[in-house]
Amino acid sequence: MLARLGIFCVATLVWGIAREQGSQLSLLALVASQTALILFLVTSFPLVPSEGQRWLGVMLNEPRLMAKMLMSLNYLFRGGRMPPMMSKADIWPMALFGIGTILTSLALVGFVASAILIYLARTLDGLGVIIFLVGSVACALWLTALVRTQIKKPKQFDKAAFKQIAMASETGKPVKAEGEEEEEMSLGSRAKVFWALVLVALIGVAFLPYDYYAGGQVEILPTARGQAVARTEGELVEILVDEGIEVEAGETVARLSSWDQESEIFVTEERLEGAQASLARLMAGAKQEEIELARTQVESAQSDVEYYEAEAERARKLVLTGTVSSAALERAESDLAKRLANLEVARASLELVESPPTTEEVAVSEAEVARLERELEFAKGELERTHIITPVAGRVVTGNLELKLGRYMRPGDVLMEIEQSSVVQAEISVPESDITLISLGDTVRLRTWGNSRDVILGTVETVAPAAEDEGYGSVVRVGASFPNEGDKLRSGMTGYAKIFGGEMRVWQAYLRSIMRFVQVEVWSWVP
C-alpha cells in the first residue's frame, strides 16, 4: 500500500511538471497516478480480501483473519464442531465481517465482469461473449479451489512456537529469533548511512548548472505552397508530371484543349492583314495611273464644255435671225450646263486623287489595326493559357492526377498543389510559462515521429503576440525554420521541439512548475 501511495505521489508530481508541455509523459504519469490511487483505495478497503484486510488483521493481532471468517460462516450455515481457537463471542462478528467481505467482493467482481462483457460484446460480438463465459468458468474454478484451501484446518504448531505466539498476543510485540535484533540494528544503521549519502549526492546534483530547454508539440508546415489552376476553360488533354515530382516556377505541368483558341487566332490574323493593307494603301496615296485617269477625265470634260459653249453661242445668233426656235436655244444652254457640271466633278476627282489622306482617315484606319492586334494578342494569350503552369518551385503533393484526364476545367479550378520543401517552417506550441525565455534567433532542436533518430537544428523566426487555449493549458505559437536536407521533413508531420531557454541550476529547471504554482496559485490564496 505504501508503494502504491508512493507511485501516486511521484506520478502526480511528474504530471504537474510535464503537463504544460503537452507531451505523452504527462498523460502516462496521469494514468499511472490514477491507477495507483484506485488500486490503493480498493486494496486498502478492509472489506476487500487484499492488503488492507491483512493490515487490519495485523493491527488486531489476527494473522488468520480470512480463515477465521470463512470458518465462522461455515460453522453458522453448515453446523458442525466449533472452529478451533475461536469462542462463541467471536463467531458472529467474524461471520458479519465475512458477509460484508463477500458482498463487497461480489460487487467489485460484478462491476469488472460487466465492463469486460460489454467491451467484448461490442468488439467481438458473439465470440466475445463465449470468451467471457469461458474466462468466468475458469475464474470460478480457481476461486473454489482457493476457498477450499483457506477453510482447511490450521497447521499444528510446536509448543515453543505456540508459546512465543501466545506471549506476542499478550504483549502486542512481534516475536524475534535469537540474533535477529542485532541483525536488524545493523541493517538499520547501514540503511541510514546509505540514504544519507544519497541525500548528499542529490543536493550536490541539484546545484549543478543545467541547460534548460522550453519545448512543445510541433507541426511541420511548407515554406510556400502554390496551386496550379486552370486559367481558361477547356478539356484536360495531357498531364506532364506526377505526385512527388520536383518542378520549377513557371513550368508547364498540363495542357487543356486549344481548338477554339487556334481557330480564333487564324481568323484574327486574316482580318488584321486586311486592315494593315488598307492602312498602307491609305498612307501611300493614289497610284499614278489613277491620277492620269483623273486628268484625262478633266481634259475630256473641258473639251465637251468648249464644244457646247460654241453650240450655245451659235444657237443664240440663229435665234436672233429667226433661223432656230427659242426651244433649241434652251436645249443648247442646258447641255452646256451639264457639261460644266461634269467638268467640276472631274476637277474635284483629280484634286481628291492628288490630295494626301486626312488625319481622321488615318486615325480610323490605325484604330482598326490596333483593335485587331489586341484581339490577336488576347487570342494568343488564350492559347498560352491552355498550358497549366506552376506558380512556385517545389514538389507536387497531389495524388491520382491521371484520374483527372478528360475533365472539363473552368478558370480557377485547381489541378494540383506544389510545396516548396527545401526549407520548411514549423509551428511550436510553447507553454505560456516558458515564453519569456525564448527570443528570436534561438536554436531549436527538433525530433519528429517519422524520423526519431535524427535531431534537426533550426532557428526561431517568429513569436505569436497572443496565447491560445489548448486542452492542457495556454500556449504561444512559435515559428521556426529548418533546412530539409534529404527531404526528411514533410508538411503535416508532427513531433516535439526544444528551444534553448538559458542556463540555470538543476533544481530550478525541474521545480519550475512547483515554483510557479507557489508563486501564482498559492500567492492568490493570501488575502
ABEGO torsion letter per residue (X at the ends): XAAAAAAAAAAAAAAAAAAAAGBAAAAAAAAAAAAAAAAAAAAABAABBBAAAAAAAAAAGBAAAAAAAAAAAAAAAAEEBBBBGBBAAAAAAAAAAAAAAAAAAAAAAAAAAAAAAAAAAAAAEAAAAAAAAAAAAAAAAAAAAAAAAAABBBBBBBAAAAAAAAAAAAAGBBBBBBGAAAAAAAAAAAAAAAAAAAAAAAAAAAABBBBBBBBBBBBBBBABBBBBBBABBEBBABBABBBGBBBBBGBBABBBBAAAAAAAAAAAAAAAAAAAAAAAAAAAEBBAAAAAAAAAAAAAAAAAAAAAAAAAAAAAAAAAAGABBAAAAAAAAAAAAAAAAAAAAAAAAAAAAABBBBAAAAAAAAAAAAAAAAAAAAAAAAAAAABBBBABBEBBABBGAAAABGBBBBBGBBABBBBBAABBBBBBBBBAAAAAABBBGBBBBBBBAABAABBBBBBBABBBABBBBBAAEBBBBBBBBBBBBGGABBBGBBEBBBBBAEBBBAAAAAAAAAAAAAAAAAAAABX
